[in-house]
């Protein structure tokens, strides 16, 4: 394991702990190749993420936002969106808000 792997591991471990404390699921690491896109997606829960390396573009019907390494991003619930990576691709760590059951 090289230094970069350990660095990514420590960042994701610390961020995952932070997400759990803030009411999100454990989360997962995702790599997006250069100039690739997720296509149109929908989320019914809040998504919180961190750009670990590269650059990321998040497009919604209302805006286009750009994020670089070490920037956190939030996608609100009930949103259609598309995520794209730039020339260097992107490594991101994302988690969804925990689903809570409500009883009447």
matplotlib code that plots the C-alpha trace (Angstrom):
import matplotlib.pyplot as plt

x = [0.0, 1.5, 1.2, -1.7, -3.8, -3.2, -4.1, -7.4, -8.1, -7.6, -9.7, -12.6, -12.5, -12.6, -15.3, -17.4, -17.3, -18.4, -21.3, -22.5, -22.5, -24.5, -27.3, -26.0, -25.3, -21.7, -21.1, -18.9, -16.1, -16.7, -14.3, -15.5, -13.3, -12.2, -15.1, -17.6, -21.0, -23.6, -26.4, -29.6, -30.2, -32.8, -32.5, -35.3, -32.9, -30.2, -26.8, -23.7, -20.3, -16.6, -14.4, -11.2, -9.3, -10.0, -12.9, -16.6, -19.5, -23.0, -25.8, -29.4, -32.3, -31.5, -27.7, -24.3, -21.8, -18.1, -16.2, -12.5, -10.5, -11.4, -14.7, -17.9, -21.2, -24.8, -27.7, -31.1, -33.8, -36.3, -33.8, -32.9, -29.2, -26.2, -22.6, -19.6, -15.9, -13.4, -10.2, -8.5, -11.6, -12.8, -12.7, -15.6, -17.0, -20.8, -23.6, -27.3, -29.2, -30.5, -34.1, -36.1, -39.5, -42.2, -45.0, -48.4]
y = [0.0, 3.4, 6.7, 7.9, 4.9, 5.4, 9.1, 8.3, 5.6, 8.0, 10.8, 8.4, 6.9, 10.3, 11.6, 8.4, 9.0, 12.6, 11.5, 9.0, 11.7, 14.0, 11.4, 9.9, 6.3, 5.1, 6.1, 4.8, 5.7, 6.3, 6.9, 8.8, 8.6, 11.7, 13.4, 10.7, 11.4, 9.6, 10.5, 11.8, 10.6, 11.2, 11.2, 11.1, 11.7, 14.3, 13.3, 14.7, 14.1, 15.1, 15.5, 13.6, 14.3, 15.7, 18.0, 17.5, 19.2, 18.8, 19.9, 20.4, 22.1, 25.3, 25.5, 24.1, 23.8, 23.0, 21.4, 20.6, 18.5, 18.8, 20.5, 19.1, 19.1, 18.6, 17.5, 18.2, 15.5, 15.1, 16.3, 15.3, 15.8, 14.8, 14.5, 14.8, 14.6, 16.9, 16.2, 14.5, 12.5, 12.5, 10.4, 11.2, 9.8, 10.1, 9.1, 9.4, 10.7, 7.8, 6.8, 7.3, 5.5, 7.7, 6.0, 7.7]
z = [0.0, -1.0, 0.8, -1.4, -0.5, 3.2, 2.8, 1.0, 3.6, 6.5, 4.8, 4.1, 7.6, 9.3, 6.9, 7.4, 11.2, 10.6, 8.4, 11.0, 13.6, 11.3, 10.7, 7.4, 6.4, 6.4, 2.8, 0.1, -2.2, -5.9, -8.7, -11.8, -14.9, -16.7, -18.6, -17.5, -16.2, -14.0, -16.4, -14.9, -11.3, -8.7, -4.9, -2.4, 0.5, 1.2, -0.2, 1.4, -0.2, -0.2, -3.3, -2.4, -5.6, -9.0, -9.9, -10.0, -11.7, -10.3, -12.6, -11.5, -13.3, -11.3, -11.3, -12.2, -9.4, -9.5, -6.7, -6.3, -3.8, -0.2, -0.9, 0.6, -1.4, -0.5, -2.7, -1.3, -1.2, -4.1, -6.7, -10.3, -10.9, -13.0, -11.8, -14.1, -13.7, -15.3, -17.1, -14.1, -13.2, -9.6, -6.5, -4.2, -0.9, -0.7, 1.8, 2.0, 4.9, 7.1, 6.5, 9.6, 10.1, 11.5, 13.5, 14.0]

ax = plt.figure().add_subplot(projection="3d")
ax.plot(x, y, z, "-o")
ax.set_aspect("equal")
plt.show()
